[in-house]
Amino acid sequence: MRQNQQSDMRIRDYAVTDLPYLYEICLKTGDSGKDATSLFSDPFMIGQFYAVPYAIFDPRCVLVIEGEAAGVVRPLGYILGTTDTRAYNSWFDREWRPAAAAMYPPVPENSPASTPLTLSQRIRALFHTPFHEMPWLDEYPGHIHIDLLPVIQGGGWGGRLMQAYEERLKNLGCKGFHLGVGGRNERAVDFYRRYGMIELQAATWGVVFGKLTSS
C-alpha cells in the first residue's frame, strides 16, 4: 500500500454495509493470519463463527479500519467481540448455533481417528461444540478478535485498533477482555505480549491472553 493510502486510512464504527467484508477479511486471515481461501469450499463458514455473529449481537462492539485498496475505499481490517462473554455465549447457543449447526454438519464419526482434521473440519466442529465456562471471566469478561488484511499489516494499525477498542470496551463498562491466539501465529503472540497483555492460559493449541481496560 502506498504511503498516501496509509495516511487516508481511518478507524470507524461498523456499518451494516460492512458485513460482507467481515466474511472476506476473516477468510483471508483465517489460516493463522494467512489466507485460508483455498482451505474452505464454503468461503463464509469461518466468518459464521469468528466474525459476523458479533456484529449481529452488538454492533457497538465492532470497529473497522477503512482505506483504499485497488481503487476502492473499503474495510481492510476489523476488531470485534463482546463486553460480556457469558451473555454472548448464551445468545449464540440460542439464536445462532442451531441454524449454523444444521448448515454445517459435523465430521462423520466413521472418519479415521488417525487422520488429522483439516481447518475446515475443525471450524465445522466448533458449531457442534458447547462453550465452556472459563475461570477468568469474572476478571476479564469481554473477548475480542482482530484481523488485518496483509496490505495493512506491519503498519502500526493493529496497535491503534487495539487502543481504540480497549477504550470502546471501557466506555461500555467492560473491565477486562481476553483473546485466544494459535501457537503457530508467532507474530500475533509477540504482538499481544508487546501490547501488555498477560498470559492467562497456555494450551496445546496456543495461548489465551487477558488485559484489564484500566491498565
Backbone bond lengths (Angstrom), bond angles and torsions (degrees), N, CA, C in turn:
res aa  C-N    CA-C-N  psi(-1)  N-CA   C-N-CA  omega(-1)  CA-C   N-CA-C  phi
1 M - - - 1.451 - - 1.518 109.60 -
2 R 1.329 117.98 134.97 1.451 121.86 -178.61 1.515 110.20 -71.54
3 Q 1.350 116.23 156.51 1.445 121.49 -175.47 1.530 111.86 -59.79
4 N 1.360 116.92 -40.08 1.460 118.67 -179.31 1.527 111.93 -65.29
5 Q 1.333 116.02 -30.03 1.456 119.06 175.61 1.524 110.54 -68.75
6 Q 1.337 116.21 -39.77 1.457 120.16 176.79 1.523 110.22 -57.84
7 S 1.344 117.45 -43.10 1.456 120.38 -176.92 1.527 112.42 -68.94
8 D 1.330 117.40 -22.98 1.460 121.02 179.63 1.521 112.60 -86.91
9 M 1.306 118.32 -2.69 1.456 121.16 -179.13 1.514 110.99 -76.50
10 R 1.324 115.53 154.15 1.467 119.91 178.55 1.515 109.93 -151.97
11 I 1.322 115.02 156.32 1.463 122.80 173.12 1.521 107.31 -98.14
12 R 1.302 116.60 130.85 1.467 120.10 -178.12 1.525 110.33 -143.74
13 D 1.337 114.32 170.90 1.455 120.79 176.37 1.530 110.59 -68.84
14 Y 1.298 114.99 153.18 1.464 122.36 175.56 1.526 110.51 -67.37
15 A 1.330 116.14 142.45 1.465 123.23 171.36 1.524 107.69 -123.18
16 V 1.325 117.19 154.31 1.463 119.72 -175.62 1.533 111.73 -61.25
17 T 1.321 116.96 -26.34 1.468 120.06 178.66 1.525 112.70 -71.39
18 D 1.330 117.03 -8.79 1.470 121.28 177.20 1.523 112.58 -81.32
19 L 1.318 117.47 -12.29 1.468 120.05 -170.69 1.529 113.44 -54.49
20 P 1.335 121.46 -44.39 1.471 119.01 178.87 1.528 113.15 -59.89
21 Y 1.335 115.78 -31.15 1.459 119.33 -179.11 1.527 111.71 -73.81
22 L 1.331 117.23 -27.25 1.466 119.23 174.38 1.523 109.76 -61.70
23 Y 1.333 116.14 -45.32 1.462 119.94 176.85 1.532 111.00 -59.53
24 E 1.323 116.43 -47.14 1.462 120.34 -175.74 1.528 112.30 -64.27
25 I 1.328 116.00 -48.04 1.466 120.35 -178.10 1.519 110.85 -64.08
26 C 1.343 116.29 -40.60 1.464 119.80 178.71 1.522 110.73 -60.62
27 L 1.319 117.17 -42.86 1.474 121.35 179.98 1.524 111.10 -67.26
28 K 1.330 117.17 -42.92 1.465 120.50 -174.19 1.522 113.40 -79.47
29 T 1.335 116.88 0.37 1.465 121.67 173.45 1.529 110.82 -126.71
30 G 1.330 116.57 10.06 1.458 121.18 -168.06 1.507 117.18 -76.18
31 D 1.321 117.98 -12.51 1.464 121.23 179.73 1.520 109.05 -102.65
32 S 1.329 115.64 74.77 1.477 121.95 -177.73 1.522 111.38 52.00
33 G 1.328 115.96 45.10 1.451 122.17 178.95 1.514 114.58 92.31
34 K 1.324 116.80 -9.14 1.466 121.03 179.08 1.524 110.98 -103.77
35 D 1.322 115.65 168.70 1.457 121.86 -176.84 1.527 110.71 -66.62
36 A 1.338 115.63 124.41 1.465 120.92 -179.29 1.524 112.48 -106.62
37 T 1.321 117.07 14.08 1.468 120.40 -174.94 1.527 112.21 -55.13
38 S 1.319 116.58 -43.22 1.470 119.95 -176.25 1.523 112.87 -72.36
39 L 1.320 118.01 -9.35 1.456 121.90 -175.36 1.525 113.23 -95.26
40 F 1.334 117.06 -4.44 1.459 120.81 -176.56 1.520 110.50 -128.20
41 S 1.322 116.21 130.55 1.462 119.79 171.49 1.524 110.24 -78.43
42 D 1.315 117.13 -27.97 1.467 122.95 174.34 1.523 107.63 -106.73
43 P 1.331 118.46 107.70 1.461 120.45 -174.67 1.520 114.30 -69.44
44 F 1.331 117.75 -10.74 1.455 120.99 -177.76 1.525 113.03 -94.89
45 M 1.325 117.82 -12.68 1.459 120.79 -169.78 1.522 113.03 -58.23
46 I 1.306 118.18 -49.15 1.461 119.97 -174.96 1.526 111.02 -66.46
47 G 1.328 116.60 -36.55 1.459 119.64 177.04 1.510 113.56 -69.44
48 Q 1.333 116.54 -23.52 1.461 120.99 177.36 1.524 111.53 -67.95
49 F 1.327 116.96 -19.29 1.461 119.82 177.79 1.525 111.87 -105.28
50 Y 1.321 117.51 -46.27 1.458 121.05 -168.31 1.525 115.67 -97.05
51 A 1.331 119.49 -7.63 1.458 118.73 -174.06 1.530 113.54 -133.74
52 V 1.302 117.40 -68.45 1.459 121.28 -168.03 1.528 114.64 -61.50
53 P 1.339 121.04 -37.57 1.469 118.59 179.78 1.531 113.23 -55.57
54 Y 1.322 117.31 -33.73 1.465 119.93 -179.39 1.522 111.32 -65.55
55 A 1.331 116.58 -39.58 1.459 120.40 179.06 1.521 111.34 -66.56
56 I 1.329 116.87 -31.84 1.456 120.81 177.22 1.528 110.90 -74.76
57 F 1.328 116.59 -41.57 1.459 121.40 -176.34 1.525 111.73 -67.99
58 D 1.328 118.13 -47.26 1.468 121.05 -178.93 1.528 109.50 -155.79
59 P 1.337 117.71 93.71 1.469 120.67 -177.99 1.521 113.78 -59.91
60 R 1.335 117.64 -21.16 1.472 119.82 178.33 1.523 111.27 -63.33
61 C 1.309 116.10 -22.12 1.463 121.01 -176.30 1.525 112.34 -97.37
62 V 1.319 116.48 29.80 1.461 121.71 175.41 1.521 108.80 -131.80
63 L 1.327 116.67 126.15 1.461 123.06 171.60 1.519 107.93 -121.76
64 V 1.328 117.00 146.67 1.458 121.04 177.86 1.525 109.86 -124.90
65 I 1.326 115.33 153.49 1.462 122.24 169.08 1.516 106.86 -98.87
66 E 1.316 115.50 123.57 1.457 120.95 -178.84 1.524 109.80 -109.51
67 G 1.324 116.40 136.46 1.455 121.38 178.26 1.509 110.26 -163.60
68 E 1.321 115.74 -177.68 1.452 120.35 -178.41 1.517 111.50 -95.30
69 A 1.316 116.13 134.62 1.463 122.85 175.02 1.520 107.62 -144.19
70 A 1.327 116.26 125.22 1.471 121.72 -179.60 1.526 111.56 54.69
71 G 1.329 115.46 37.66 1.452 120.45 176.21 1.510 115.75 80.29
72 V 1.340 117.42 5.91 1.465 122.02 -178.62 1.520 109.32 -120.79
73 V 1.321 117.98 131.95 1.463 122.19 173.74 1.517 107.69 -84.75
74 R 1.329 115.80 121.23 1.464 120.51 -170.08 1.526 109.87 -160.30
75 P 1.339 118.43 166.87 1.465 120.51 174.36 1.528 111.07 -64.75
76 L 1.326 115.05 134.21 1.460 121.82 178.59 1.532 111.85 -118.16
77 G 1.290 115.99 -3.47 1.460 121.21 178.67 1.515 109.08 -172.52
78 Y 1.322 115.86 166.79 1.458 119.82 178.70 1.515 109.85 -152.47
79 I 1.317 113.91 162.74 1.451 122.29 165.49 1.516 105.80 -135.02
80 L 1.314 116.16 133.79 1.462 119.70 -175.68 1.516 109.89 -150.40
81 G 1.302 116.01 164.99 1.455 119.89 -179.39 1.509 111.00 166.60
82 T 1.316 115.65 -145.00 1.459 121.30 -177.10 1.520 109.95 -151.18
83 T 1.315 115.82 152.04 1.464 120.66 174.85 1.518 111.71 -81.72
84 D 1.324 117.20 -16.54 1.464 121.90 -172.49 1.532 108.91 -141.02
85 T 1.318 116.60 96.65 1.462 121.09 -176.66 1.520 111.78 -62.73
86 R 1.316 117.32 -39.01 1.469 119.33 -179.37 1.530 110.72 -63.06
87 A 1.327 117.14 -44.57 1.468 120.29 179.53 1.524 110.55 -65.87
88 Y 1.326 116.89 -40.04 1.464 119.93 179.18 1.527 110.68 -64.12
89 N 1.321 117.03 -46.36 1.464 120.34 -179.28 1.523 111.42 -60.12
90 S 1.328 116.51 -40.33 1.463 120.63 179.04 1.525 110.12 -63.71
91 W 1.345 116.88 -44.31 1.469 120.94 177.72 1.525 111.07 -63.22
92 F 1.332 116.90 -44.37 1.466 120.93 -178.96 1.526 110.34 -59.45
93 D 1.332 116.41 -45.94 1.465 120.31 -179.66 1.528 111.62 -63.60
94 R 1.313 116.67 -35.19 1.465 120.97 -175.42 1.531 112.40 -84.97
95 E 1.329 117.07 -43.41 1.462 121.32 -169.12 1.526 114.58 -105.11
96 W 1.328 117.20 -30.34 1.460 119.44 -171.28 1.529 113.20 -107.81
97 R 1.310 116.45 -44.39 1.457 120.16 -172.73 1.527 114.13 -60.07
98 P 1.349 120.39 -43.34 1.474 118.42 -175.07 1.524 113.52 -57.18
99 A 1.325 117.76 -47.23 1.466 120.01 -178.58 1.522 110.97 -70.44
100 A 1.341 117.00 -38.92 1.468 120.12 179.53 1.525 110.69 -66.28
101 A 1.331 117.10 -40.35 1.470 120.60 179.60 1.521 111.02 -64.08
102 A 1.334 116.80 -35.54 1.461 119.91 177.38 1.522 111.04 -70.14
103 M 1.329 116.22 -34.40 1.459 120.98 -179.71 1.525 111.39 -72.88
104 Y 1.340 116.14 -35.40 1.463 121.54 -176.33 1.520 109.93 -120.77
105 P 1.327 118.73 81.92 1.468 120.59 179.65 1.516 111.01 -62.32
106 P 1.327 117.58 153.80 1.464 120.69 -177.16 1.522 112.48 -70.83
107 V 1.316 114.63 168.86 1.458 120.90 176.16 1.521 108.44 -62.81
108 P 1.325 119.30 133.30 1.474 121.03 -179.56 1.520 111.35 -54.74
109 E 1.329 116.02 139.88 1.459 120.66 -177.49 1.523 112.98 -66.73
110 N 1.321 117.32 -17.90 1.460 119.13 -179.66 1.531 112.90 -85.95
111 S 1.346 116.85 5.44 1.463 119.53 175.56 1.520 108.99 -66.14
112 P 1.329 118.80 141.57 1.471 121.15 -179.50 1.527 111.31 -58.04
113 A 1.320 116.30 128.61 1.467 121.01 -178.35 1.518 111.84 -63.63
114 S 1.325 116.58 -25.92 1.464 120.12 -177.56 1.528 112.67 -80.10
115 T 1.329 117.22 -9.19 1.454 120.52 -178.37 1.523 109.72 -87.96
116 P 1.347 118.62 119.05 1.465 120.08 -179.88 1.527 110.83 -62.33
117 L 1.329 115.28 142.42 1.451 119.73 177.76 1.525 109.99 -71.76
118 T 1.304 116.40 142.45 1.451 120.60 173.41 1.529 108.87 -75.38
119 L 1.337 117.28 167.81 1.458 120.20 177.49 1.521 110.47 -59.76
120 S 1.310 117.14 -42.19 1.456 120.73 177.95 1.523 111.48 -59.21
121 Q 1.315 117.21 -42.84 1.463 120.60 179.44 1.528 111.61 -67.02
122 R 1.340 116.27 -37.36 1.465 119.41 178.86 1.528 110.96 -65.82
123 I 1.327 117.52 -41.82 1.459 120.20 177.67 1.521 110.02 -65.01
124 R 1.326 116.63 -42.44 1.458 121.06 178.26 1.538 110.48 -56.65
125 A 1.330 115.80 -41.44 1.462 119.75 -178.59 1.526 112.32 -65.62
126 L 1.335 117.42 -27.80 1.463 120.28 -178.72 1.526 112.19 -62.04
127 F 1.311 117.01 -30.32 1.459 119.84 179.50 1.524 111.88 -71.73
128 H 1.327 116.72 -10.62 1.469 121.60 -179.49 1.532 111.54 -116.95
129 T 1.326 116.20 10.93 1.465 121.59 -178.00 1.521 109.64 -111.13
130 P 1.318 119.63 112.19 1.465 120.89 -179.24 1.524 111.66 -59.94
131 F 1.315 116.36 145.33 1.459 120.53 172.62 1.528 109.07 -67.87
132 H 1.307 116.35 150.06 1.457 119.87 177.45 1.527 109.72 -120.29
133 E 1.303 115.80 153.41 1.460 121.56 179.46 1.525 109.47 -68.58
134 M 1.327 116.02 131.90 1.462 121.07 -179.54 1.518 110.06 -106.59
135 P 1.323 118.52 138.79 1.464 120.95 -171.09 1.524 114.48 -67.61
136 W 1.319 118.54 -14.88 1.463 120.55 -176.15 1.528 113.24 -97.51
137 L 1.327 118.86 4.54 1.464 120.11 -172.42 1.526 113.93 -67.04
138 D 1.318 118.94 -27.87 1.463 119.31 178.36 1.532 110.42 -65.12
139 E 1.320 116.30 -38.44 1.471 120.44 -177.44 1.525 112.32 -89.70
140 Y 1.337 116.38 -33.12 1.465 121.52 -178.16 1.529 108.44 -126.03
141 P 1.334 118.47 71.96 1.461 121.04 -170.53 1.525 115.06 -72.92
142 G 1.311 117.82 -24.61 1.455 120.21 179.59 1.521 111.77 -87.41
143 H 1.328 116.59 165.01 1.463 119.47 169.28 1.520 109.34 -146.88
144 I 1.324 116.43 158.14 1.460 121.03 -171.77 1.527 111.55 -138.66
145 H 1.333 114.27 161.20 1.465 123.81 168.59 1.525 107.30 -135.20
146 I 1.313 117.51 137.33 1.456 121.77 178.69 1.524 108.76 -132.39
147 D 1.321 116.32 132.80 1.466 121.64 179.80 1.524 109.54 -142.49
148 L 1.332 115.79 131.37 1.462 122.51 177.73 1.514 109.21 -124.16
149 L 1.321 116.89 133.72 1.454 119.73 174.41 1.527 110.24 -63.07
150 P 1.338 117.99 150.48 1.469 120.96 -177.75 1.520 113.99 -52.87
151 V 1.328 117.66 -30.70 1.461 120.67 -176.22 1.525 112.80 -62.49
152 I 1.340 118.60 -21.32 1.464 120.05 177.82 1.524 113.05 -117.89
153 Q 1.318 117.33 4.68 1.462 119.35 177.62 1.529 110.03 -70.32
154 G 1.325 115.59 144.92 1.453 120.52 177.58 1.514 114.54 82.44
155 G 1.337 117.39 6.38 1.458 120.33 -179.42 1.510 114.06 -104.78
156 G 1.318 117.70 11.51 1.456 121.07 179.69 1.513 114.85 86.23
157 W 1.341 116.76 0.07 1.454 119.34 -176.96 1.525 112.91 -73.42
158 G 1.321 117.57 -27.15 1.452 119.33 177.19 1.520 111.67 -61.31
159 G 1.332 116.46 -45.29 1.457 120.71 178.87 1.519 112.36 -64.87
160 R 1.331 116.95 -41.82 1.465 120.41 178.68 1.522 111.22 -63.90
161 L 1.320 115.16 -39.91 1.457 119.20 179.79 1.524 110.77 -66.89
162 M 1.326 117.36 -40.53 1.463 120.94 177.44 1.523 110.63 -61.96
163 Q 1.327 117.49 -43.51 1.459 120.52 -179.73 1.522 111.34 -63.21
164 A 1.346 116.03 -44.06 1.462 119.85 179.67 1.524 110.91 -63.37
165 Y 1.323 115.96 -38.76 1.463 119.69 -176.82 1.521 111.13 -74.09
166 E 1.308 116.35 -38.04 1.460 119.04 177.54 1.523 110.15 -60.68
167 E 1.328 116.44 -40.39 1.461 120.54 177.17 1.531 110.64 -65.02
168 R 1.334 116.84 -39.25 1.458 120.59 178.16 1.535 110.44 -62.15
169 L 1.330 116.99 -47.31 1.461 120.04 179.89 1.527 111.02 -61.45
170 K 1.327 115.68 -41.09 1.465 119.88 179.24 1.521 110.69 -61.41
171 N 1.341 116.99 -43.86 1.461 121.24 179.72 1.534 112.00 -66.08
172 L 1.316 116.37 -25.14 1.465 120.92 178.01 1.528 112.25 -88.78
173 G 1.331 116.72 4.31 1.455 121.08 175.15 1.509 115.31 87.77
174 C 1.343 117.20 15.67 1.468 120.77 179.53 1.524 109.21 -91.69
175 K 1.325 117.39 120.70 1.459 120.64 -173.23 1.518 114.14 -84.69
176 G 1.330 118.04 -14.77 1.460 120.61 -179.38 1.512 110.43 -169.05
177 F 1.333 116.15 157.55 1.462 120.32 -178.77 1.521 109.51 -142.34
178 H 1.317 115.71 162.59 1.458 121.23 179.18 1.523 109.20 -137.42
179 L 1.308 115.43 167.33 1.465 121.88 175.41 1.516 109.12 -156.29
180 G 1.316 115.61 156.46 1.456 121.56 175.64 1.512 110.22 -112.26
181 V 1.311 116.71 142.61 1.462 120.95 178.55 1.520 108.80 -136.81
182 G 1.331 115.59 134.88 1.453 120.40 -179.36 1.515 112.35 -66.44
183 G 1.317 116.57 144.32 1.460 121.23 -178.27 1.513 113.69 -62.12
184 R 1.339 117.92 -26.44 1.465 121.06 178.75 1.521 112.02 -69.23
185 N 1.315 116.35 -22.85 1.467 120.72 -177.43 1.527 109.46 -88.91
186 E 1.336 115.23 70.09 1.468 120.82 -174.81 1.523 112.28 -62.18
187 R 1.316 116.28 -34.24 1.460 120.13 179.30 1.527 111.12 -61.81
188 A 1.341 116.09 -42.09 1.463 120.14 179.41 1.530 110.97 -69.38
189 V 1.320 117.48 -40.75 1.465 120.63 178.09 1.525 110.04 -57.86
190 D 1.316 117.18 -46.14 1.464 121.26 178.46 1.523 111.16 -63.00
191 F 1.327 116.93 -39.81 1.465 121.39 -179.39 1.526 111.05 -61.04
192 Y 1.327 117.46 -46.74 1.462 119.99 -177.30 1.518 111.29 -67.89
193 R 1.307 117.06 -34.54 1.463 119.23 176.47 1.529 110.79 -65.96
194 R 1.320 116.56 -42.11 1.467 120.13 178.01 1.526 111.14 -65.05
195 Y 1.315 116.36 -31.81 1.460 120.34 -179.44 1.527 111.86 -72.32
196 G 1.309 117.65 -12.69 1.459 121.05 177.18 1.508 115.26 100.10
197 M 1.331 116.46 15.04 1.454 119.26 177.56 1.524 109.71 -80.60
198 I 1.323 116.31 148.63 1.455 120.77 -178.59 1.521 109.21 -104.61
199 E 1.314 116.03 151.33 1.453 121.44 -179.22 1.523 110.16 -79.68
200 L 1.337 116.05 121.43 1.453 121.76 178.84 1.512 112.17 -95.83
201 Q 1.332 116.38 -32.58 1.461 120.35 -178.18 1.524 109.52 -159.29
202 A 1.323 116.03 137.40 1.459 121.91 171.13 1.514 107.80 -109.37
203 A 1.313 116.74 134.37 1.466 121.51 -178.68 1.517 108.79 -134.74
204 T 1.321 115.80 173.21 1.463 119.65 -179.72 1.528 111.21 -63.48
205 W 1.340 116.94 -29.29 1.466 120.55 -177.01 1.524 112.81 -87.02
206 G 1.360 117.68 -20.76 1.451 119.22 -177.86 1.510 112.89 163.74
207 V 1.341 116.50 -145.45 1.461 122.35 -173.37 1.532 109.68 -134.13
208 V 1.339 115.99 142.64 1.462 121.77 170.37 1.523 107.25 -104.61
209 F 1.329 116.28 126.18 1.461 122.45 177.65 1.510 109.87 -110.63
210 G 1.334 115.85 155.46 1.459 121.01 176.46 1.512 111.99 -140.03
211 K 1.322 116.02 157.99 1.469 121.06 177.73 1.526 108.58 -153.22
212 L 1.329 115.85 137.82 1.454 121.22 173.10 1.517 108.62 -84.06
213 T 1.333 117.42 139.46 1.461 119.81 -177.17 1.526 112.13 -71.34
214 S 1.322 117.80 -16.37 1.454 120.94 178.88 1.515 112.78 -90.00
215 S 1.373 117.20 -5.70 1.468 120.26 -176.09 1.514 111.26 -95.12
